[in-house]
Amino acid sequence: QMAGRLNADVRLDVADGRQRAAVKATAERLQAMGRSVGAANIDATVVDPTGIPLVNGTADLRAVDLSGVLIETASLRANGNAAGTDLTLDAVAQGTTVRTAGRLEPREGGARLRLDRLTAARGNLNAAMTAPATFTLANGAVTIDRFALSSGGGTATVSGTAGETLDLSVDLRALPLSLANLAAPSANLSGTLAGTARIGGTPAAPTGNYDLRIARLSNPDLAGSGAGPFDITANGTLAGGRANLRATISGQNIQNFTVNGSVPLGAGELDIALRGAINLAIGNPLLATTGARVTGIANVDATIRGTAAAPRAGGTVRVSGGRFDDAVNGVALDQIEAVLTGTDRSVTLTSLRARTTNGGSVTGRGNVALDPAAFYPGRVDLD
């Protein structure tokens, strides 16, 4: 279904043996295939539109909705001649202001884009290129000559070639994770990312290695729950359609928690081992509104296999030295000992024992199905 108003004058002819299109168009409240344009004004001439285009003209857009990606405004200016086209683009997308400038030139068997300026800003968050970068298209492959971005005192650098085969290098130095907020403001991430990656092989079967370090990862939800910040190190290789992983996670209530194994780069099954100790006090900020508190240690020695939609659990989680106090409801349990066992498509509470303040005892057992689609249904019985 289409709606809105579109007026367009398109003239086609041949210039110097190449197709030329002259377009003058305006649009208002245009809607089609789940996308919409509030207003558009285009006045441009394009030579060789199906090849490496040479463009002269302007395009101004407002209130563009590309299936949920909102572009508030966009303004493109192009000044072309026989040697190439100088381009500037200023836009506000998803609340982020983006400004770019560069030059597109035809080359034998392809094209070259020299990106002279790229900046992105949202509130107090800013990112900018540190120097011009060149992207060369030839024989179906793009060669990147050192694309470097700086933000908040950190940098990200990408160089190499991507096409039928890959030969890419990525270098990250103290890059603020808040940079992700430019594209996903709701993430509200904080912390820094550093590391390197070398990617080879093909797009269908990449190979290579990576070594990453995240310092003080947090966001408002993690901070509010008392779970963060986290320090994470991760390294591994890419091969055989899988990413091999060796990671360590540390935090206020987590020490040297390891995640080892591999995950598929496409369709496939997980093969992950989790080991380490978690202080149950990590949950106290969430319990604070109820007046309850919990202490104790959960020692994890577990595996996760299967797929994300149908995970399979193995191993155990053993809780020791636990205590639970709920002053509002007058519940106090200590000497809590529990064992949870992964039983393929469910997690079973194999045993639960605790002592009450009057010398009594509580025992329990139960089961939770690993069925994300059904929101993990389960049952726990206490005696």
Secondary structure as a PSIPRED ss2 file (coil, helix, strand):
# PSIPRED VFORMAT (PSIPRED V4.0)

   1 Q C   1.000  0.000  0.000
   2 M E   0.000  0.000  1.000
   3 A E   0.000  0.000  1.000
   4 G E   0.000  0.000  1.000
   5 R E   0.000  0.000  1.000
   6 L E   0.000  0.000  1.000
   7 N E   0.000  0.000  1.000
   8 A E   0.000  0.000  1.000
   9 D E   0.000  0.000  1.000
  10 V E   0.000  0.000  1.000
  11 R E   0.000  0.000  1.000
  12 L E   0.000  0.000  1.000
  13 D E   0.000  0.000  1.000
  14 V E   0.000  0.000  1.000
  15 A E   0.000  0.000  1.000
  16 D C   1.000  0.000  0.000
  17 G C   1.000  0.000  0.000
  18 R E   0.000  0.000  1.000
  19 Q E   0.000  0.000  1.000
  20 R E   0.000  0.000  1.000
  21 A E   0.000  0.000  1.000
  22 A E   0.000  0.000  1.000
  23 V E   0.000  0.000  1.000
  24 K E   0.000  0.000  1.000
  25 A E   0.000  0.000  1.000
  26 T E   0.000  0.000  1.000
  27 A E   0.000  0.000  1.000
  28 E E   0.000  0.000  1.000
  29 R E   0.000  0.000  1.000
  30 L E   0.000  0.000  1.000
  31 Q E   0.000  0.000  1.000
  32 A E   0.000  0.000  1.000
  33 M C   1.000  0.000  0.000
  34 G C   1.000  0.000  0.000
  35 R E   0.000  0.000  1.000
  36 S E   0.000  0.000  1.000
  37 V E   0.000  0.000  1.000
  38 G E   0.000  0.000  1.000
  39 A E   0.000  0.000  1.000
  40 A E   0.000  0.000  1.000
  41 N E   0.000  0.000  1.000
  42 I E   0.000  0.000  1.000
  43 D E   0.000  0.000  1.000
  44 A E   0.000  0.000  1.000
  45 T E   0.000  0.000  1.000
  46 V E   0.000  0.000  1.000
  47 V E   0.000  0.000  1.000
  48 D C   1.000  0.000  0.000
  49 P C   1.000  0.000  0.000
  50 T C   1.000  0.000  0.000
  51 G C   1.000  0.000  0.000
  52 I C   1.000  0.000  0.000
  53 P C   1.000  0.000  0.000
  54 L E   0.000  0.000  1.000
  55 V E   0.000  0.000  1.000
  56 N E   0.000  0.000  1.000
  57 G E   0.000  0.000  1.000
  58 T E   0.000  0.000  1.000
  59 A E   0.000  0.000  1.000
  60 D E   0.000  0.000  1.000
  61 L E   0.000  0.000  1.000
  62 R E   0.000  0.000  1.000
  63 A E   0.000  0.000  1.000
  64 V E   0.000  0.000  1.000
  65 D E   0.000  0.000  1.000
  66 L E   0.000  0.000  1.000
  67 S C   1.000  0.000  0.000
  68 G C   1.000  0.000  0.000
  69 V E   0.000  0.000  1.000
  70 L E   0.000  0.000  1.000
  71 I E   0.000  0.000  1.000
  72 E E   0.000  0.000  1.000
  73 T E   0.000  0.000  1.000
  74 A E   0.000  0.000  1.000
  75 S E   0.000  0.000  1.000
  76 L E   0.000  0.000  1.000
  77 R E   0.000  0.000  1.000
  78 A E   0.000  0.000  1.000
  79 N E   0.000  0.000  1.000
  80 G E   0.000  0.000  1.000
  81 N E   0.000  0.000  1.000
  82 A C   1.000  0.000  0.000
  83 A C   1.000  0.000  0.000
  84 G E   0.000  0.000  1.000
  85 T E   0.000  0.000  1.000
  86 D E   0.000  0.000  1.000
  87 L E   0.000  0.000  1.000
  88 T E   0.000  0.000  1.000
  89 L E   0.000  0.000  1.000
  90 D E   0.000  0.000  1.000
  91 A E   0.000  0.000  1.000
  92 V E   0.000  0.000  1.000
  93 A E   0.000  0.000  1.000
  94 Q C   1.000  0.000  0.000
  95 G C   1.000  0.000  0.000
  96 T E   0.000  0.000  1.000
  97 T E   0.000  0.000  1.000
  98 V E   0.000  0.000  1.000
  99 R E   0.000  0.000  1.000
 100 T E   0.000  0.000  1.000
 101 A E   0.000  0.000  1.000
 102 G E   0.000  0.000  1.000
 103 R E   0.000  0.000  1.000
 104 L E   0.000  0.000  1.000
 105 E E   0.000  0.000  1.000
 106 P E   0.000  0.000  1.000
 107 R E   0.000  0.000  1.000
 108 E C   1.000  0.000  0.000
 109 G C   1.000  0.000  0.000
 110 G E   0.000  0.000  1.000
 111 A E   0.000  0.000  1.000
 112 R E   0.000  0.000  1.000
 113 L E   0.000  0.000  1.000
 114 R E   0.000  0.000  1.000
 115 L E   0.000  0.000  1.000
 116 D E   0.000  0.000  1.000
 117 R E   0.000  0.000  1.000
 118 L E   0.000  0.000  1.000
 119 T E   0.000  0.000  1.000
 120 A E   0.000  0.000  1.000
 121 A E   0.000  0.000  1.000
 122 R E   0.000  0.000  1.000
 123 G C   1.000  0.000  0.000
 124 N C   1.000  0.000  0.000
 125 L E   0.000  0.000  1.000
 126 N E   0.000  0.000  1.000
 127 A E   0.000  0.000  1.000
 128 A E   0.000  0.000  1.000
 129 M E   0.000  0.000  1.000
 130 T C   1.000  0.000  0.000
 131 A C   1.000  0.000  0.000
 132 P C   1.000  0.000  0.000
 133 A E   0.000  0.000  1.000
 134 T E   0.000  0.000  1.000
 135 F E   0.000  0.000  1.000
 136 T E   0.000  0.000  1.000
 137 L E   0.000  0.000  1.000
 138 A E   0.000  0.000  1.000
 139 N C   1.000  0.000  0.000
 140 G C   1.000  0.000  0.000
 141 A E   0.000  0.000  1.000
 142 V E   0.000  0.000  1.000
 143 T E   0.000  0.000  1.000
 144 I E   0.000  0.000  1.000
 145 D E   0.000  0.000  1.000
 146 R E   0.000  0.000  1.000
 147 F E   0.000  0.000  1.000
 148 A E   0.000  0.000  1.000
 149 L E   0.000  0.000  1.000
 150 S E   0.000  0.000  1.000
 151 S E   0.000  0.000  1.000
 152 G C   1.000  0.000  0.000
 153 G C   1.000  0.000  0.000
 154 G E   0.000  0.000  1.000
 155 T E   0.000  0.000  1.000
 156 A E   0.000  0.000  1.000
 157 T E   0.000  0.000  1.000
 158 V E   0.000  0.000  1.000
 159 S E   0.000  0.000  1.000
 160 G E   0.000  0.000  1.000
 161 T E   0.000  0.000  1.000
 162 A E   0.000  0.000  1.000
 163 G C   1.000  0.000  0.000
 164 E C   1.000  0.000  0.000
 165 T C   1.000  0.000  0.000
 166 L E   0.000  0.000  1.000
 167 D E   0.000  0.000  1.000
 168 L E   0.000  0.000  1.000
 169 S E   0.000  0.000  1.000
 170 V E   0.000  0.000  1.000
 171 D E   0.000  0.000  1.000
 172 L E   0.000  0.000  1.000
 173 R E   0.000  0.000  1.000
 174 A E   0.000  0.000  1.000
 175 L E   0.000  0.000  1.000
 176 P E   0.000  0.000  1.000
 177 L H   0.000  1.000  0.000
 178 S H   0.000  1.000  0.000
 179 L H   0.000  1.000  0.000
 180 A H   0.000  1.000  0.000
 181 N H   0.000  1.000  0.000
 182 L H   0.000  1.000  0.000
 183 A C   1.000  0.000  0.000
 184 A C   1.000  0.000  0.000
 185 P H   0.000  1.000  0.000
 186 S H   0.000  1.000  0.000
 187 A H   0.000  1.000  0.000
 188 N C   1.000  0.000  0.000
 189 L C   1.000  0.000  0.000
 190 S E   0.000  0.000  1.000
 191 G E   0.000  0.000  1.000
 192 T E   0.000  0.000  1.000
 193 L E   0.000  0.000  1.000
 194 A E   0.000  0.000  1.000
 195 G E   0.000  0.000  1.000
 196 T E   0.000  0.000  1.000
 197 A E   0.000  0.000  1.000
 198 R E   0.000  0.000  1.000
 199 I E   0.000  0.000  1.000
 200 G E   0.000  0.000  1.000
 201 G E   0.000  0.000  1.000
 202 T C   1.000  0.000  0.000
 203 P C   1.000  0.000  0.000
 204 A C   1.000  0.000  0.000
 205 A C   1.000  0.000  0.000
 206 P E   0.000  0.000  1.000
 207 T E   0.000  0.000  1.000
 208 G E   0.000  0.000  1.000
 209 N E   0.000  0.000  1.000
 210 Y E   0.000  0.000  1.000
 211 D E   0.000  0.000  1.000
 212 L E   0.000  0.000  1.000
 213 R E   0.000  0.000  1.000
 214 I E   0.000  0.000  1.000
 215 A E   0.000  0.000  1.000
 216 R E   0.000  0.000  1.000
 217 L E   0.000  0.000  1.000
 218 S E   0.000  0.000  1.000
 219 N C   1.000  0.000  0.000
 220 P H   0.000  1.000  0.000
 221 D H   0.000  1.000  0.000
 222 L H   0.000  1.000  0.000
 223 A H   0.000  1.000  0.000
 224 G H   0.000  1.000  0.000
 225 S H   0.000  1.000  0.000
 226 G C   1.000  0.000  0.000
 227 A C   1.000  0.000  0.000
 228 G C   1.000  0.000  0.000
 229 P C   1.000  0.000  0.000
 230 F E   0.000  0.000  1.000
 231 D E   0.000  0.000  1.000
 232 I E   0.000  0.000  1.000
 233 T E   0.000  0.000  1.000
 234 A E   0.000  0.000  1.000
 235 N E   0.000  0.000  1.000
 236 G E   0.000  0.000  1.000
 237 T E   0.000  0.000  1.000
 238 L E   0.000  0.000  1.000
 239 A E   0.000  0.000  1.000
 240 G C   1.000  0.000  0.000
 241 G C   1.000  0.000  0.000
 242 R E   0.000  0.000  1.000
 243 A E   0.000  0.000  1.000
 244 N E   0.000  0.000  1.000
 245 L E   0.000  0.000  1.000
 246 R E   0.000  0.000  1.000
 247 A E   0.000  0.000  1.000
 248 T E   0.000  0.000  1.000
 249 I E   0.000  0.000  1.000
 250 S E   0.000  0.000  1.000
 251 G E   0.000  0.000  1.000
 252 Q C   1.000  0.000  0.000
 253 N C   1.000  0.000  0.000
 254 I E   0.000  0.000  1.000
 255 Q E   0.000  0.000  1.000
 256 N E   0.000  0.000  1.000
 257 F E   0.000  0.000  1.000
 258 T E   0.000  0.000  1.000
 259 V E   0.000  0.000  1.000
 260 N E   0.000  0.000  1.000
 261 G E   0.000  0.000  1.000
 262 S E   0.000  0.000  1.000
 263 V E   0.000  0.000  1.000
 264 P E   0.000  0.000  1.000
 265 L C   1.000  0.000  0.000
 266 G C   1.000  0.000  0.000
 267 A C   1.000  0.000  0.000
 268 G C   1.000  0.000  0.000
 269 E C   1.000  0.000  0.000
 270 L E   0.000  0.000  1.000
 271 D E   0.000  0.000  1.000
 272 I E   0.000  0.000  1.000
 273 A E   0.000  0.000  1.000
 274 L E   0.000  0.000  1.000
 275 R E   0.000  0.000  1.000
 276 G E   0.000  0.000  1.000
 277 A E   0.000  0.000  1.000
 278 I E   0.000  0.000  1.000
 279 N E   0.000  0.000  1.000
 280 L H   0.000  1.000  0.000
 281 A H   0.000  1.000  0.000
 282 I H   0.000  1.000  0.000
 283 G H   0.000  1.000  0.000
 284 N H   0.000  1.000  0.000
 285 P H   0.000  1.000  0.000
 286 L H   0.000  1.000  0.000
 287 L H   0.000  1.000  0.000
 288 A H   0.000  1.000  0.000
 289 T H   0.000  1.000  0.000
 290 T H   0.000  1.000  0.000
 291 G C   1.000  0.000  0.000
 292 A E   0.000  0.000  1.000
 293 R E   0.000  0.000  1.000
 294 V E   0.000  0.000  1.000
 295 T E   0.000  0.000  1.000
 296 G E   0.000  0.000  1.000
 297 I E   0.000  0.000  1.000
 298 A E   0.000  0.000  1.000
 299 N E   0.000  0.000  1.000
 300 V E   0.000  0.000  1.000
 301 D E   0.000  0.000  1.000
 302 A E   0.000  0.000  1.000
 303 T E   0.000  0.000  1.000
 304 I E   0.000  0.000  1.000
 305 R E   0.000  0.000  1.000
 306 G E   0.000  0.000  1.000
 307 T C   1.000  0.000  0.000
 308 A C   1.000  0.000  0.000
 309 A C   1.000  0.000  0.000
 310 A C   1.000  0.000  0.000
 311 P E   0.000  0.000  1.000
 312 R E   0.000  0.000  1.000
 313 A E   0.000  0.000  1.000
 314 G E   0.000  0.000  1.000
 315 G E   0.000  0.000  1.000
 316 T E   0.000  0.000  1.000
 317 V E   0.000  0.000  1.000
 318 R E   0.000  0.000  1.000
 319 V E   0.000  0.000  1.000
 320 S E   0.000  0.000  1.000
 321 G E   0.000  0.000  1.000
 322 G E   0.000  0.000  1.000
 323 R E   0.000  0.000  1.000
 324 F E   0.000  0.000  1.000
 325 D E   0.000  0.000  1.000
 326 D E   0.000  0.000  1.000
 327 A C   1.000  0.000  0.000
 328 V C   1.000  0.000  0.000
 329 N C   1.000  0.000  0.000
 330 G C   1.000  0.000  0.000
 331 V E   0.000  0.000  1.000
 332 A E   0.000  0.000  1.000
 333 L E   0.000  0.000  1.000
 334 D E   0.000  0.000  1.000
 335 Q E   0.000  0.000  1.000
 336 I E   0.000  0.000  1.000
 337 E E   0.000  0.000  1.000
 338 A E   0.000  0.000  1.000
 339 V E   0.000  0.000  1.000
 340 L E   0.000  0.000  1.000
 341 T E   0.000  0.000  1.000
 342 G E   0.000  0.000  1.000
 343 T C   1.000  0.000  0.000
 344 D E   0.000  0.000  1.000
 345 R C   1.000  0.000  0.000
 346 S E   0.000  0.000  1.000
 347 V E   0.000  0.000  1.000
 348 T E   0.000  0.000  1.000
 349 L E   0.000  0.000  1.000
 350 T E   0.000  0.000  1.000
 351 S E   0.000  0.000  1.000
 352 L E   0.000  0.000  1.000
 353 R E   0.000  0.000  1.000
 354 A E   0.000  0.000  1.000
 355 R E   0.000  0.000  1.000
 356 T E   0.000  0.000  1.000
 357 T C   1.000  0.000  0.000
 358 N C   1.000  0.000  0.000
 359 G C   1.000  0.000  0.000
 360 G C   1.000  0.000  0.000
 361 S E   0.000  0.000  1.000
 362 V E   0.000  0.000  1.000
 363 T E   0.000  0.000  1.000
 364 G E   0.000  0.000  1.000
 365 R E   0.000  0.000  1.000
 366 G E   0.000  0.000  1.000
 367 N E   0.000  0.000  1.000
 368 V E   0.000  0.000  1.000
 369 A E   0.000  0.000  1.000
 370 L C   1.000  0.000  0.000
 371 D C   1.000  0.000  0.000
 372 P H   0.000  1.000  0.000
 373 A H   0.000  1.000  0.000
 374 A H   0.000  1.000  0.000
 375 F C   1.000  0.000  0.000
 376 Y C   1.000  0.000  0.000
 377 P C   1.000  0.000  0.000
 378 G E   0.000  0.000  1.000
 379 R E   0.000  0.000  1.000
 380 V E   0.000  0.000  1.000
 381 D E   0.000  0.000  1.000
 382 L E   0.000  0.000  1.000
 383 D C   1.000  0.000  0.000
